[in-house]
Amino acid sequence: MTDSVLTARSLYRFFRAGDEETFALQGIGLEVAAGEIVAVTGPSGSGKTTLLSCLAGLDEPDGGSVHIAGERLSHRGERERGRIRARRLGVLFQSGNLLDHLTVRDNIALVQGLVRRKARVRPADLLDRMGIGNRAGALPRQLSGGESARAGLAVALANDPAVLLADEPTGEVDGETERRLLALLRERAAAGTAVVVVTHSRAVAAVADRVLKLRDGRWV
Ligand SMILES: Nc1ncnc2c1ncn2[C@@H]1O[C@H](COP(=O)(O)OP(=O)(O)OP(=O)(O)O)[C@@H](O)[C@H]1O
């Protein structure tokens, strides 16, 4: 497929702790086109977070490759990976992506400052779209769970990424907030972003174009 924005080929990742070896990814591939939402599901320990970390360039696969918008991300120096990540990727992990000592507005501005770009979305507009325009001046600890999830998504989308990678983005939010987040994901995909979302939620899987299942580091 030539129109895929995210291409992963034959990804392998194993971990060794003493005599114990875990094969977290066993040679899996993934292609995601612009505008497509792919949900990745699977039982605990099946390799979902490891896959997302390798796709984000936050972890290095032991074998295989990851390309984002035609640029190789895997097996590059940390600096290069950081540059590609800032320009092309929005990443939302469960640990969150907000710096505690900065307001929501400044968290967005910080991420935008990493990339030189002529036109960019104003933080206030981005937050308005998430329905939390009134929380721009708040610190992360002053946000509710649902507000944090939306602020995290705003930061992940701050540089209009080609690819959005999200690990359980609706993990701790109520039904209404989940619906809002999903509408935002769909809106972003309609604007051309390729989305990979790890989830246990049926509601999230229901808005995906494809649902893929991992078990023991392989697609099933
Ligand atoms: N840094 C690490 N060192 C050793 N083993 C690891 C490491 N990271 C992950 N693993 C192992 O790799 C396997 C896959 O883990 P991973 O976190 O990717 O699973 P997951 O599908 O995201 O699970 P969950 O749904 O519980 O978050 C597991 O057996 C896990 O114990």
The ligand as a Gaussian input file, in Angstrom:
#p B3LYP/6-31G(d) Opt

LIG

0 1
 N       10.486000      -3.068000      30.110000
 C       10.078000      -4.318000      30.156000
 N       10.857000      -5.279000      30.715000
 C       10.451000      -6.567000      30.759000
 N        9.276000      -7.020000      30.247000
 C        8.453000      -6.107000      29.694000
 C        8.803000      -4.716000      29.612000
 N        7.788000      -4.056000      28.994000
 C        6.856000      -4.981000      28.706000
 N        7.253000      -6.209000      29.123000
 C        6.512000      -7.468000      28.951000
 O        6.116000      -7.544000      27.590000
 C        4.794000      -8.076000      27.471000
 C        3.903000      -7.078000      26.750000
 O        3.690000      -5.942000      27.606000
 P        2.776000      -4.700000      27.191000
 O        2.881000      -3.685000      28.284000
 O        3.135000      -4.273000      25.826000
 O        1.325000      -5.364000      27.185000
 P       -0.120000      -4.678000      27.088000
 O       -0.878000      -5.463000      26.082000
 O        0.041000      -3.213000      26.845000
 O       -0.700000      -4.936000      28.526000
 P       -1.782000      -4.071000      29.413000
 O       -3.098000      -4.178000      28.712000
 O       -1.775000      -4.787000      30.724000
 O       -1.244000      -2.662000      29.501000
 C        4.340000      -8.381000      28.879000
 O        4.590000      -9.762000      29.128000
 C        5.218000      -7.499000      29.751000
 O        5.411000      -8.079000      31.016000

